[in-house]
C-alpha cells in the first residue's frame, strides 16, 4: 500500500515482478514523482569468470 493509503495497482506489481524475473546480477530502480511510480528501470550485469594467469601463459606457449 502506498503512503497515501491507495493500494498499488496489480499491473504495476506485475511489471516490477517481471523486471526482477531472471535478474541474477544488477538492479531495479523505481522512480517516484508526487508519490506515484512513474518509471521502472532494470540494469543487468553479466559476470564473466576470470581465467587463472597460469591458463593464459600455457595458451600462449602452446599456441591455443
TABEL-V571531 format. One record per backbone hydrogen bond with DSSP energy under -1.0 kcal/mol. NH is the residue of the N-H (numbers start at 1). CO is the residue of the C=O. If there is no record, write none. Layout:
BEGIN
{{NH/CO} {NH/CO}}
END
This chain:
BEGIN
{{2/6} {5/2} {13/9} {14/10} {15/11} {16/12} {17/13} {18/14} {19/15} {20/16} {21/17} {23/20} {27/43} {29/41} {31/39} {33/36} {36/33} {38/31} {39/31} {41/29} {43/27} {45/25} {56/52} {57/53} {58/54} {59/55} {60/56} {61/57} {62/58} {63/59} {64/59}}
END
